[in-house]
Amino acid sequence: MKTPPFHPTPAARWLLTLAFALLGVVPLWSDAASLWLDVEPVASATGTLQVAVYDSEAGFRKTPVRRVKVAAVTPVTRVQIDGLRAGEYAVMLFHDLNGNDQLDRQLAGSAREPWGGSLGTRPLFGPPGWNDTRFTLPEAGLTLLIRLN
């Protein structure tokens, strides 16, 4: 026998959402979406992938709405980020090979560790900006392929 779906009244939904938020749990009836990132090619299982998710141009590369750190898996690492609202986002990530939690750079400023961003754009000079990486996350969720440079 299949269990019927749970549809709380608006007042009950508000109280339950508040209670779940205090516990750090996303309720099943929320408007939250999931974002899956397939990151490739991951050449080494050493280190971690450090992922930053941004929800505005003003906060891009400064204030992520979500940070995720996952173990690197070759040749593709799948990263799942739950609990995002549908809307515009941008993702930047890097493969932290030496475990120092930062993107190592050459003297000239270019990245020494593999990195990537949503939409895979590579500007001629400098890192990609908000308009180069932004995408729309629908309520149904989204899977993005991110190629490391």
ChimeraX commands (.cxc) that place a marker at each C-alpha (Angstrom):
marker #1 position 0.00,0.00,0.00 radius 0.5
marker #1 position 1.40,3.39,-1.02 radius 0.5
marker #1 position 1.57,6.17,1.58 radius 0.5
marker #1 position -0.36,9.29,0.53 radius 0.5
marker #1 position 1.72,12.48,0.11 radius 0.5
marker #1 position 1.87,14.82,3.08 radius 0.5
marker #1 position 0.41,18.28,2.35 radius 0.5
marker #1 position 0.42,20.45,5.47 radius 0.5
marker #1 position -1.82,23.51,5.75 radius 0.5
marker #1 position -0.03,26.85,5.21 radius 0.5
marker #1 position 0.15,27.51,8.97 radius 0.5
marker #1 position 1.42,24.01,9.74 radius 0.5
marker #1 position 3.88,24.26,6.84 radius 0.5
marker #1 position 5.27,27.51,8.27 radius 0.5
marker #1 position 5.71,26.02,11.75 radius 0.5
marker #1 position 7.22,22.78,10.44 radius 0.5
marker #1 position 9.58,24.66,8.10 radius 0.5
marker #1 position 10.77,26.77,11.04 radius 0.5
marker #1 position 11.30,23.65,13.16 radius 0.5
marker #1 position 13.17,21.86,10.36 radius 0.5
marker #1 position 15.31,24.95,9.68 radius 0.5
marker #1 position 16.37,25.00,13.34 radius 0.5
marker #1 position 17.37,21.35,12.97 radius 0.5
marker #1 position 19.14,21.98,9.64 radius 0.5
marker #1 position 16.77,19.72,7.67 radius 0.5
marker #1 position 15.10,20.58,4.36 radius 0.5
marker #1 position 11.44,19.47,4.42 radius 0.5
marker #1 position 10.11,17.45,1.49 radius 0.5
marker #1 position 7.55,20.09,0.56 radius 0.5
marker #1 position 10.05,22.96,0.32 radius 0.5
marker #1 position 10.78,24.76,-2.92 radius 0.5
marker #1 position 14.40,23.61,-2.67 radius 0.5
marker #1 position 16.18,22.29,-5.73 radius 0.5
marker #1 position 19.25,20.11,-6.12 radius 0.5
marker #1 position 22.29,20.90,-8.23 radius 0.5
marker #1 position 24.54,18.09,-9.43 radius 0.5
marker #1 position 27.99,18.83,-10.80 radius 0.5
marker #1 position 29.91,16.29,-12.86 radius 0.5
marker #1 position 33.50,17.50,-12.72 radius 0.5
marker #1 position 36.01,16.15,-15.25 radius 0.5
marker #1 position 38.72,15.30,-16.00 radius 0.5
marker #1 position 39.89,14.70,-12.45 radius 0.5
marker #1 position 43.42,13.43,-13.10 radius 0.5
marker #1 position 44.24,12.47,-9.52 radius 0.5
marker #1 position 42.29,11.12,-6.54 radius 0.5
marker #1 position 44.62,13.18,-4.33 radius 0.5
marker #1 position 43.08,16.08,-2.46 radius 0.5
marker #1 position 39.59,17.54,-2.62 radius 0.5
marker #1 position 37.35,19.52,-4.90 radius 0.5
marker #1 position 36.45,22.86,-3.33 radius 0.5
marker #1 position 33.16,24.19,-4.70 radius 0.5
marker #1 position 31.65,27.65,-4.21 radius 0.5
marker #1 position 28.07,28.51,-5.26 radius 0.5
marker #1 position 27.09,32.15,-5.74 radius 0.5
marker #1 position 23.60,33.64,-6.13 radius 0.5
marker #1 position 24.38,37.22,-7.20 radius 0.5
marker #1 position 26.80,39.29,-9.22 radius 0.5
marker #1 position 27.56,41.43,-6.16 radius 0.5
marker #1 position 28.67,38.39,-4.16 radius 0.5
marker #1 position 30.37,36.54,-7.01 radius 0.5
marker #1 position 33.81,35.24,-5.98 radius 0.5
marker #1 position 33.42,37.03,-2.63 radius 0.5
marker #1 position 30.50,35.61,-0.65 radius 0.5
marker #1 position 29.28,32.14,-1.65 radius 0.5
marker #1 position 25.85,31.01,-0.54 radius 0.5
marker #1 position 27.19,27.49,-0.29 radius 0.5
marker #1 position 30.65,25.93,0.03 radius 0.5
marker #1 position 31.19,22.23,-0.53 radius 0.5
marker #1 position 34.36,20.18,-0.14 radius 0.5
marker #1 position 34.40,16.62,-1.51 radius 0.5
marker #1 position 37.08,13.99,-2.00 radius 0.5
marker #1 position 38.45,13.88,-5.53 radius 0.5
marker #1 position 37.45,10.79,-7.55 radius 0.5
marker #1 position 38.97,9.94,-10.94 radius 0.5
marker #1 position 38.08,10.43,-13.75 radius 0.5
marker #1 position 34.77,12.16,-12.82 radius 0.5
marker #1 position 33.76,13.52,-9.43 radius 0.5
marker #1 position 30.03,14.02,-8.85 radius 0.5
marker #1 position 29.08,16.75,-6.40 radius 0.5
marker #1 position 25.53,17.06,-5.09 radius 0.5
marker #1 position 24.32,20.33,-3.58 radius 0.5
marker #1 position 20.84,20.22,-2.06 radius 0.5
marker #1 position 18.57,22.85,-0.60 radius 0.5
marker #1 position 19.01,25.64,-3.15 radius 0.5
marker #1 position 16.06,27.78,-4.22 radius 0.5
marker #1 position 15.27,27.92,-7.91 radius 0.5
marker #1 position 16.97,30.96,-9.47 radius 0.5
marker #1 position 20.23,32.25,-10.91 radius 0.5
marker #1 position 23.53,30.88,-9.68 radius 0.5
marker #1 position 27.17,30.58,-10.68 radius 0.5
marker #1 position 29.69,27.94,-9.62 radius 0.5
marker #1 position 33.47,28.16,-9.33 radius 0.5
marker #1 position 35.60,25.26,-8.11 radius 0.5
marker #1 position 39.16,24.01,-7.95 radius 0.5
marker #1 position 40.98,20.74,-7.30 radius 0.5
marker #1 position 42.96,21.33,-4.09 radius 0.5
marker #1 position 45.81,18.93,-4.75 radius 0.5
marker #1 position 47.90,19.77,-1.68 radius 0.5
marker #1 position 45.12,20.19,0.91 radius 0.5
marker #1 position 45.84,23.80,1.85 radius 0.5
marker #1 position 42.21,24.90,1.18 radius 0.5
marker #1 position 43.22,27.57,-1.34 radius 0.5
marker #1 position 43.80,27.83,-5.06 radius 0.5
marker #1 position 47.56,27.95,-5.51 radius 0.5
marker #1 position 48.82,30.47,-8.06 radius 0.5
marker #1 position 51.95,31.06,-10.12 radius 0.5
marker #1 position 53.97,34.25,-9.65 radius 0.5
marker #1 position 52.14,35.78,-12.64 radius 0.5
marker #1 position 48.79,35.06,-10.95 radius 0.5
marker #1 position 47.58,32.17,-13.09 radius 0.5
marker #1 position 46.23,29.09,-11.32 radius 0.5
marker #1 position 48.64,26.30,-10.47 radius 0.5
marker #1 position 45.85,23.83,-9.60 radius 0.5
marker #1 position 43.01,22.69,-11.91 radius 0.5
marker #1 position 39.91,24.90,-11.74 radius 0.5
marker #1 position 36.59,25.28,-13.50 radius 0.5
marker #1 position 33.35,27.20,-13.55 radius 0.5
marker #1 position 29.76,26.66,-14.57 radius 0.5
marker #1 position 29.17,26.99,-18.33 radius 0.5
marker #1 position 32.85,26.24,-19.05 radius 0.5
marker #1 position 33.77,29.69,-20.35 radius 0.5
marker #1 position 37.45,30.65,-20.47 radius 0.5
marker #1 position 38.10,34.37,-20.95 radius 0.5
marker #1 position 41.38,35.36,-22.62 radius 0.5
marker #1 position 42.53,37.32,-19.58 radius 0.5
marker #1 position 41.68,36.61,-15.96 radius 0.5
marker #1 position 39.04,34.36,-14.44 radius 0.5
marker #1 position 35.46,34.19,-15.73 radius 0.5
marker #1 position 32.94,36.70,-14.39 radius 0.5
marker #1 position 29.33,36.39,-13.26 radius 0.5
marker #1 position 27.92,36.73,-16.80 radius 0.5
marker #1 position 30.34,34.04,-18.03 radius 0.5
marker #1 position 29.20,31.50,-15.45 radius 0.5
marker #1 position 25.61,32.22,-14.41 radius 0.5
marker #1 position 22.85,29.72,-15.09 radius 0.5
marker #1 position 19.25,29.21,-14.04 radius 0.5
marker #1 position 18.49,26.44,-11.57 radius 0.5
marker #1 position 14.91,25.19,-12.08 radius 0.5
marker #1 position 12.80,23.77,-9.24 radius 0.5
marker #1 position 13.27,20.29,-10.72 radius 0.5
marker #1 position 17.05,20.55,-10.25 radius 0.5
marker #1 position 19.89,20.55,-12.76 radius 0.5
marker #1 position 23.04,18.63,-13.68 radius 0.5
marker #1 position 26.01,20.59,-15.01 radius 0.5
marker #1 position 29.21,19.28,-16.55 radius 0.5
marker #1 position 32.24,21.27,-15.41 radius 0.5
marker #1 position 35.53,20.75,-17.20 radius 0.5
marker #1 position 38.67,21.48,-15.24 radius 0.5
marker #1 position 41.28,23.70,-16.88 radius 0.5
marker link #1:1,2 radius 0.2
marker link #1:2,3 radius 0.2
marker link #1:3,4 radius 0.2
marker link #1:4,5 radius 0.2
marker link #1:5,6 radius 0.2
marker link #1:6,7 radius 0.2
marker link #1:7,8 radius 0.2
marker link #1:8,9 radius 0.2
marker link #1:9,10 radius 0.2
marker link #1:10,11 radius 0.2
marker link #1:11,12 radius 0.2
marker link #1:12,13 radius 0.2
marker link #1:13,14 radius 0.2
marker link #1:14,15 radius 0.2
marker link #1:15,16 radius 0.2
marker link #1:16,17 radius 0.2
marker link #1:17,18 radius 0.2
marker link #1:18,19 radius 0.2
marker link #1:19,20 radius 0.2
marker link #1:20,21 radius 0.2
marker link #1:21,22 radius 0.2
marker link #1:22,23 radius 0.2
marker link #1:23,24 radius 0.2
marker link #1:24,25 radius 0.2
marker link #1:25,26 radius 0.2
marker link #1:26,27 radius 0.2
marker link #1:27,28 radius 0.2
marker link #1:28,29 radius 0.2
marker link #1:29,30 radius 0.2
marker link #1:30,31 radius 0.2
marker link #1:31,32 radius 0.2
marker link #1:32,33 radius 0.2
marker link #1:33,34 radius 0.2
marker link #1:34,35 radius 0.2
marker link #1:35,36 radius 0.2
marker link #1:36,37 radius 0.2
marker link #1:37,38 radius 0.2
marker link #1:38,39 radius 0.2
marker link #1:39,40 radius 0.2
marker link #1:40,41 radius 0.2
marker link #1:41,42 radius 0.2
marker link #1:42,43 radius 0.2
marker link #1:43,44 radius 0.2
marker link #1:44,45 radius 0.2
marker link #1:45,46 radius 0.2
marker link #1:46,47 radius 0.2
marker link #1:47,48 radius 0.2
marker link #1:48,49 radius 0.2
marker link #1:49,50 radius 0.2
marker link #1:50,51 radius 0.2
marker link #1:51,52 radius 0.2
marker link #1:52,53 radius 0.2
marker link #1:53,54 radius 0.2
marker link #1:54,55 radius 0.2
marker link #1:55,56 radius 0.2
marker link #1:56,57 radius 0.2
marker link #1:57,58 radius 0.2
marker link #1:58,59 radius 0.2
marker link #1:59,60 radius 0.2
marker link #1:60,61 radius 0.2
marker link #1:61,62 radius 0.2
marker link #1:62,63 radius 0.2
marker link #1:63,64 radius 0.2
marker link #1:64,65 radius 0.2
marker link #1:65,66 radius 0.2
marker link #1:66,67 radius 0.2
marker link #1:67,68 radius 0.2
marker link #1:68,69 radius 0.2
marker link #1:69,70 radius 0.2
marker link #1:70,71 radius 0.2
marker link #1:71,72 radius 0.2
marker link #1:72,73 radius 0.2
marker link #1:73,74 radius 0.2
marker link #1:74,75 radius 0.2
marker link #1:75,76 radius 0.2
marker link #1:76,77 radius 0.2
marker link #1:77,78 radius 0.2
marker link #1:78,79 radius 0.2
marker link #1:79,80 radius 0.2
marker link #1:80,81 radius 0.2
marker link #1:81,82 radius 0.2
marker link #1:82,83 radius 0.2
marker link #1:83,84 radius 0.2
marker link #1:84,85 radius 0.2
marker link #1:85,86 radius 0.2
marker link #1:86,87 radius 0.2
marker link #1:87,88 radius 0.2
marker link #1:88,89 radius 0.2
marker link #1:89,90 radius 0.2
marker link #1:90,91 radius 0.2
marker link #1:91,92 radius 0.2
marker link #1:92,93 radius 0.2
marker link #1:93,94 radius 0.2
marker link #1:94,95 radius 0.2
marker link #1:95,96 radius 0.2
marker link #1:96,97 radius 0.2
marker link #1:97,98 radius 0.2
marker link #1:98,99 radius 0.2
marker link #1:99,100 radius 0.2
marker link #1:100,101 radius 0.2
marker link #1:101,102 radius 0.2
marker link #1:102,103 radius 0.2
marker link #1:103,104 radius 0.2
marker link #1:104,105 radius 0.2
marker link #1:105,106 radius 0.2
marker link #1:106,107 radius 0.2
marker link #1:107,108 radius 0.2
marker link #1:108,109 radius 0.2
marker link #1:109,110 radius 0.2
marker link #1:110,111 radius 0.2
marker link #1:111,112 radius 0.2
marker link #1:112,113 radius 0.2
marker link #1:113,114 radius 0.2
marker link #1:114,115 radius 0.2
marker link #1:115,116 radius 0.2
marker link #1:116,117 radius 0.2
marker link #1:117,118 radius 0.2
marker link #1:118,119 radius 0.2
marker link #1:119,120 radius 0.2
marker link #1:120,121 radius 0.2
marker link #1:121,122 radius 0.2
marker link #1:122,123 radius 0.2
marker link #1:123,124 radius 0.2
marker link #1:124,125 radius 0.2
marker link #1:125,126 radius 0.2
marker link #1:126,127 radius 0.2
marker link #1:127,128 radius 0.2
marker link #1:128,129 radius 0.2
marker link #1:129,130 radius 0.2
marker link #1:130,131 radius 0.2
marker link #1:131,132 radius 0.2
marker link #1:132,133 radius 0.2
marker link #1:133,134 radius 0.2
marker link #1:134,135 radius 0.2
marker link #1:135,136 radius 0.2
marker link #1:136,137 radius 0.2
marker link #1:137,138 radius 0.2
marker link #1:138,139 radius 0.2
marker link #1:139,140 radius 0.2
marker link #1:140,141 radius 0.2
marker link #1:141,142 radius 0.2
marker link #1:142,143 radius 0.2
marker link #1:143,144 radius 0.2
marker link #1:144,145 radius 0.2
marker link #1:145,146 radius 0.2
marker link #1:146,147 radius 0.2
marker link #1:147,148 radius 0.2
marker link #1:148,149 radius 0.2
view
